[in-house]
């Protein structure tokens, strides 16, 4: 059994504030202190409605990915309101555009909390946006539900992480390459927190598992000229690529990859930020046969997922696809609802106290909150992009993997956090 399949439950985690910055390494900050204050809440719950905030990039380089998250949040809110709301109150949505800029995310988060008086905020994508928002939510003592896979090495009592942490995506991705006999891996990523921290973890994994990292290259967010990086990749002797590029840079990378004659049957790329929505933007011809590591695909064959996909297409069009981040966002709103109803309260402290063990029968399968670290158990999936533009599972962990954001269950990760 590979390390990624172990159920590694972590010890209770302190609130850990990680240094903000586009080139951050994800190292653990000093524990034992917190910026959370007894900020007075202005949330109003005495009427027939309660406000919640949606904060996603609808402009800039990340819009290609984040628009679908906004759509899934809107769908979940519509369903919840149609079913009677939360504690009998309708959800009133206050929506903001993060504009693909971490500073804008922080500003909009503060506006939503202090001016709009929302009970919780749902959104963010890049780790830079999350890290920019983290001190806002801690200082204002509000809640952020973050729906995207990330690099781990973080836990905050004011954030619920409904996407995968490292041992539920990155480690299984490397396990799969190892099982396929790959021994020379090239790393390519965007130049910010998530790729750099993910690659530190991958380097540690590789050293412990007899894998050589033959190249490690970064490009600025939104970068579109990958000729130099792809030429280095072609000359590196790599037999696999681990891709942590985000946003529309993937379009340029895969076009250049194909342009120089590289192909997935000889040099496969495992991507952790390309889902069904991005496949269409990149072009199926450019990524057919490539691999992805996620926890949800539209092609999951269960009644719950079939109902979800049907509802999403009915709302937004038969040509639309579902994806991992938007499914995790959809689940996040229902998890918040279930926590509020368990606590019988919209109060932050009451919700935090009620969180442990709260579950939701999500399209990816049943997900359950770990009250110690505010992550959720998720099944790891490796998928292959098909000619139909959908992603089809080629490997599964077979059962949900308990979240281990600080990789305490892996000897090779000692010292990373």
ABEGO torsion letter per residue (X at the ends): XBAAABBBBBBBBBBBBBBBEAABAGBBBBBGBBABBBBBBABBAABABBBBBBBBBABEAAAAAAAAAAAAAAAAAAAAAAAGEBGGBBBBBBBBBAGGBAAAAAAAAAAAAAAAGBABBBEEABAAAAAAAAAAAAAAGBBBBBABBBAEGBBBAABBBABBBAAAAAAAAAAAAAAAGBABBBBBBBBBAAAAAAAAAAAAAAAAAGBBBABBBBBBBGBABAAAAAAAAAAAGBABBBBABBEAAAAAAAAAAAAAGBBAAABBBBBAABBAAAAAAAEAAAABGBBBBBABBAABBBAAAAAAAAAAAAAAEAABBBBAAAAAAAAAAAAAAAAAAAAGBABAAAAAAAABGBBBBBAAEBBBBBAAAGBBBBBBBBBBBBAAGBBBBABBAGBBBBBBAAGAABAAABGAX
